[in-house]
Amino acid sequence: MITFDRVTVRYSDDGPPPLREVSLRVEEGELCLVAGRTGAGKSTLLRAINGLVPHFTGGTLYGSVTVDGRDTRRHPPRDLADVVGVVGQDPLSGFVTDTVEEELAYGMEQLALPAAVMRKRVEETLDLLGIAELRHRPLRTLSGGQQQRVAIGAVLTSHPRVLVLDEPTSALDPTAAEDVLAAVTRLVHDLGVTVVLAEHRLERVVQYADRLLYLPGDGQVVDGEPAAVLTGVDLAPPLVELGRLAGWTPLPLSVRDARRQAGALRQRLADTTPPEPPPAPEAAPVLAARKIVVRYPGTVAVAGVDLDLHRGRVLALMGRNGSGKSSLLWAVQGSGPRHRGTVTVDTGGGRDPVDPKQLPAGQARRHVGLVPQTPGDLLYLETVDAECHQADRETGAAAGTCRTLLDRLAPGLPGDRHPRDLSEGQRLALVLAVQLTAAPPVVLLDEPTRGLDYLAKRQFVALVRGLAAAGRAVVVATHDVELVAILADRVVVMADGDIVADGTTAEVMLASPAFAPQVAKVLAPAPWLTVEQVTAALGPAWEPA
Amino acid sequence: MTEHRDGVDAAAADPGSGPRHWSAARLPRGLHPGAWWLWALGLATAASHTTNPLLLALLVAVAALTVLRRRTDAPWALAFRMYLVLGAVIITMRVVFRIVFGGGQGEHLLVSLPEIPLPEWAAGIRLFGPVALEQVLGGFYDGLRLATMLVCLGAANALANPKRLLKAVPGALYAVGTAVVVALSVAPQLVESVLRVRRARRLRGATGRGMRALRGIALPVLADALDRSLALAAAMDSRGYGRTAAVPAGQRAATGALVLGGLVGVCAGTYGLLDSTGSGYLGLPMLLAGLAVAVTGMLLAGRRVHRSRYRPDRWHPAELLVAGCGIAAAAVTLLAGSVAPELLYPPVSPLTWPEVTPLMLLAVAAAAGPAWLAPPPPGSPSTRPPTVGTSGSTVAAPTRTGDPATSVPGGHP
């Protein structure tokens, strides 16, 4: 269905090519997963399939890409619209019209399909993806998962034979991600659509994939069965890491496979218990929020929430999209609206506690630092160095403070680089360094791991642990259950503006399957959360069977 | 996807065609936006041919009644009140100007304001001075006429979805229509971006004033907008936008000239028709000639566009009826003007009480027709089913964007 014949892509003459001499074939009806580190060329590979590379992005493509017998050299993306459907990372930015039904019809209108055909296909697609009740809704009012399904539906109506999805679940909560993936697998199995899908969080997708294309980052593509490819890959979901630790072959890709092989391991771990979570802190909280209420027109985002943050502890804030996590963080920091409730931050040294909302913005950040969901919003200068200087100046810190922090967070970041050219992880590190320059005792991070690959996530975990070890209170709002399992001391789950669960990580995460990490699902009923814990329990003398 | 499936698709009957019963035509639905615009233009034409305050007031009342009965709860429909306010402002301005700059003389003095003496070179201009009833009334009549025309156009705006009107443009103007639609949807995104970045800047302790703040806000917002428009362009390209057949340059220029020339003719003709003092050839003949030229150009250009339209608005009897009502109102007013012009332009000096003739009432009745004859709009309170999930109730439901950080107050549509 898709053939890459010795494909090399170059964007500039001096830089290394994102793809070098790549030859591969994707057969009809395959679900093909594309994995690799950020910047390894995943997007380039995906966009080459429908000719966006090089017709739209510029650059030079050597070799040939053929889709359903059509060469992308002679067919620009618009001429392939009836064969390849592409859904970008942010579905909202790809919407052309403003209601669901019109969006579904847009592609067919461009293909000049008769009105009767369009009418019927729209109805079919609404049913196929389970979005019939959304048909008249404005696209902007949909939740992330709904938007993603509408975006998939909007390309499906043209009956493409290939569907290309770029990180379809990266911004979604676990349940919404399940919905989207269920829809995708249904397309593969019921309609025989060929799907090529890029994803950072392999644990969500790899069990459904027939093939894995792994991009190590040097322009090559490793191609093969998922289990076989993952054996030699440095980034892997927890399930695979557990399988490697236990020496299972083939490596398990789904919880079911792993559980069937895990009998011996469960037995081996039967007489050990996971390390106790750190005891409840005895010191007074550094930040106490009481009865926080945030309202927006027509909706209550946060409905009277209490929150205590302690020094040296990491709290994970979870809950589906729109449950009030961000609103709560912004209200606690004082820059966002807060319609009722109080926040007191202990300033230490016997001084009076303060409410960041009462302070000018420049003072508030010295008590509570917040890194927003789109960290790039804070950056507006041309180079990394300029941003660091500005951060020192606006906080009155000694020159070089910000740069020192940055070097600790992301060593070796070139100072003359434009902030927009940084990778997601590097940009996050820069903004975090800027915010830490003010030395706040409380650090709030809103969805920090969006777009981070496993390695960047591992660095992020080390970084946050470092912050906690230095005596800061850290809050991480996230959908990523695996990250929470590794990182958090305490988990708070929000729904509809209320706190519905609050407890130690093990208590909250083992209580419901939606929040349970993969290791917990495999080793249940024993309360293990992470591969790290299992490794420690087995001890250095452990030899896999 | 396959031959078989396409065959099934093609065999499906268009639910919009086939015999339509009167009861089916009365089902709640959105009317063709062109019908509402024709109706409103008819009303505006009628209003432009009279200064009779009674007739004008009746026309405003009719427009308001129709809007109240047939509007949806969409945002543009709620703008009608703004047009009413604007009309009131116009009337007030007219009257105030008449009082300030005097000018008109009359027998019925209301008050005598002290006149401000002006230098020699400003002779002919009078500031304040005696205020006569005739002069105030003249200003009021004039202002009311203008306000009525404005309210009629406001009614069209409230009743017809502006985006659907853009969708109804002929194939030749498709690219222009798409650009406008995209621009319309980008504007709220830009506002949202600005609010988000401004709020984020507070996190760095920025005050939000001065050149530095402007730069700190403008750069991320522009970068954001650029990223978004690139993503949109890529998405549109991948979905087949611009799959037109190759058109020779000469033909493209010819169709462009035909369309533009025709539209200029239509504008001139409309002006001639609305301006009762203009010469005859500028009116209806010019309008028709312009229309013919423009339509020819658009047909020529439209033949080359390979595109179809999903659920296009069609002209059904209800649409013809609504448009006909507006045209009838204009025609009857013109007729009344030729029968008794002094009643359509009641003189202010000597003061006479304005009268309403049966012909004028007939025009008003025709104008009011659509309030009952047009099918009710979808999702209006009287037609909305009691289930959740209909268009009307979900629009008003609490908005849940995928990104709570952007849900700043006022940032929601």
Contacts between the chains, C-beta under 8 A, distances in Angstrom:
chain1	res1	chain2	res2	distance
A	47	B	234	8.0
A	50	B	238	5.5
A	52	B	234	5.7
A	52	B	237	7.1
A	52	B	238	6.4
A	55	B	237	7.8
A	56	B	233	7.5
A	56	B	234	5.5
A	56	B	237	5.9
A	76	B	237	7.4
A	77	B	234	7.8
A	77	B	237	4.6
A	77	B	238	4.7
A	78	B	237	5.5
A	78	B	238	7.5
A	78	B	239	7.9
A	78	B	240	5.0
A	78	B	241	6.3
A	78	B	242	5.4
A	78	B	243	5.1
A	79	B	240	8.0
A	79	B	243	6.8
A	80	B	238	7.8
A	81	B	238	6.3
A	81	B	239	5.4
A	81	B	240	3.2
A	81	B	243	7.2
A	82	B	240	7.2
A	84	B	238	7.3
A	85	B	238	7.6
A	85	B	239	7.9
A	86	B	234	8.0
A	86	B	235	7.5
A	86	B	238	4.3
A	88	B	231	5.8
A	88	B	234	7.0
A	88	B	235	6.1
A	90	B	231	6.6
A	92	B	402	7.2
A	93	B	227	7.6
A	93	B	228	4.7
A	93	B	231	4.0
A	93	B	232	6.0
A	93	B	235	7.5
A	94	B	231	5.9
A	94	B	232	6.4
A	94	B	234	7.6
A	94	B	235	3.4
A	95	B	232	8.0
A	95	B	235	7.7
A	96	B	178	7.8
A	96	B	181	7.8
A	96	B	182	7.0
A	96	B	232	7.0
A	96	B	235	7.0
A	96	B	236	5.9
A	96	B	239	7.6
A	96	B	241	7.8
A	97	B	181	7.3
A	98	B	163	7.3
A	98	B	185	5.8
A	101	B	310	7.9
A	102	B	310	7.0
A	105	B	310	3.4
A	105	B	311	7.5
A	106	B	239	6.4
A	106	B	310	7.9
A	107	B	239	4.3
A	107	B	240	5.9
A	108	B	308	7.4
A	108	B	310	6.8
A	109	B	307	5.7
A	109	B	308	5.7
A	109	B	309	6.1
A	109	B	310	5.6
A	110	B	239	6.1
A	110	B	240	3.5
A	110	B	241	5.5
A	110	B	242	7.9
A	110	B	243	5.8
A	110	B	307	6.2
A	111	B	240	5.5
A	111	B	243	7.1
A	112	B	243	7.8
A	112	B	306	4.5
A	112	B	307	5.2
A	112	B	308	4.7
A	113	B	308	5.8
A	114	B	10	6.7
A	114	B	308	6.4
A	115	B	14	6.0
A	115	B	16	7.8
A	115	B	308	6.2
A	115	B	309	6.9
A	115	B	310	6.8
A	115	B	311	7.2
A	115	B	312	7.1
A	116	B	9	7.2
A	116	B	10	6.9
A	116	B	12	5.1
A	116	B	13	6.7
A	116	B	14	4.6
A	117	B	6	7.4
A	117	B	9	4.1
A	117	B	10	6.1
A	117	B	12	7.3
A	118	B	308	7.0
A	118	B	310	4.8
A	118	B	311	7.9
A	119	B	12	7.3
A	119	B	14	7.1
A	119	B	15	6.7
A	119	B	310	7.4
A	119	B	311	6.8
A	120	B	8	8.0
A	120	B	9	5.3
A	120	B	12	4.7
A	121	B	9	6.5
A	122	B	310	7.3
A	133	B	389	4.6
A	136	B	390	7.3
A	136	B	391	3.3
A	136	B	394	7.0
A	137	B	391	7.6
A	137	B	394	5.4
A	137	B	395	7.6
A	138	B	395	6.8
A	138	B	413	6.9
A	140	B	188	7.8
A	140	B	399	7.7
A	140	B	401	6.7
A	140	B	413	6.3
A	141	B	394	7.7
A	141	B	395	7.6
A	141	B	397	7.6
A	141	B	399	4.6
A	141	B	400	6.9
A	141	B	401	7.1
A	141	B	413	7.6
A	142	B	400	7.7
A	142	B	401	8.0
A	142	B	402	7.5
A	143	B	400	5.0
A	143	B	401	7.6
A	143	B	402	5.6
A	144	B	402	2.9
A	144	B	403	7.3
A	145	B	402	7.8
A	147	B	402	5.9
A	154	B	239	7.5
A	155	B	238	7.9
A	155	B	239	6.7
A	158	B	239	7.4
A	158	B	240	7.2
A	159	B	1	4.0
A	159	B	5	7.2
A	161	B	1	6.6
A	171	B	402	6.3
A	171	B	403	7.7
A	172	B	402	8.0
A	191	B	1	6.9
A	296	B	399	8.0
A	296	B	407	5.7
A	296	B	408	8.0
A	296	B	409	5.6
A	296	B	412	6.8
A	297	B	409	6.7
A	297	B	410	7.7
A	297	B	412	6.3
A	298	B	396	7.4
A	298	B	397	7.7
A	298	B	398	4.9
A	298	B	399	7.0
A	298	B	412	7.7
A	299	B	398	3.5
A	299	B	399	7.0
A	299	B	400	7.9
A	301	B	404	7.1
A	301	B	407	7.1
A	321	B	400	7.2
A	321	B	402	5.3
A	321	B	403	7.7
A	321	B	404	7.1
A	322	B	400	4.0
A	322	B	401	7.1
A	322	B	402	7.5
A	322	B	404	5.7
A	323	B	404	7.9
A	324	B	404	6.9
A	325	B	404	6.6
A	326	B	403	7.9
A	326	B	404	3.9
A	326	B	405	4.4
A	326	B	407	7.9
A	327	B	404	5.8
A	327	B	407	7.3
A	330	B	199	7.6
A	330	B	405	7.3
A	333	B	203	7.0
A	335	B	199	6.0
A	335	B	202	4.2
A	335	B	203	5.7
A	336	B	199	6.8
A	337	B	408	7.9
A	337	B	409	6.1
A	360	B	205	7.7
A	360	B	207	7.9
A	361	B	202	4.3
A	361	B	203	7.6
A	361	B	204	7.9
A	361	B	205	4.8
A	361	B	206	6.7
A	361	B	207	6.9
A	362	B	205	3.3
A	362	B	207	7.8
A	363	B	205	7.7
A	364	B	205	7.6
A	365	B	203	6.2
A	365	B	204	6.9
A	365	B	205	5.1
A	369	B	203	7.5
A	370	B	203	5.3
A	371	B	203	8.0
A	372	B	200	5.1
A	372	B	203	6.7
A	372	B	405	5.8
A	373	B	403	6.5
A	373	B	405	4.3
A	374	B	196	7.3
A	374	B	200	7.5
A	374	B	405	7.2
A	376	B	220	6.3
A	376	B	223	7.5
A	377	B	196	6.3
A	377	B	197	4.8
A	377	B	200	3.7
A	377	B	201	7.6
A	377	B	220	5.2
A	378	B	200	5.5
A	378	B	201	7.1
A	378	B	203	6.4
A	378	B	204	5.6
A	379	B	220	7.0
A	380	B	215	6.2
A	380	B	216	4.5
A	380	B	217	7.9
A	380	B	219	4.4
A	380	B	220	5.7
A	391	B	204	7.7
A	394	B	204	6.5
A	394	B	205	5.7
A	394	B	206	7.7
A	395	B	205	7.3
A	420	B	223	6.2
A	434	B	204	6.8
A	435	B	203	7.1
A	435	B	204	7.7
A	438	B	205	7.4
A	446	B	405	6.2
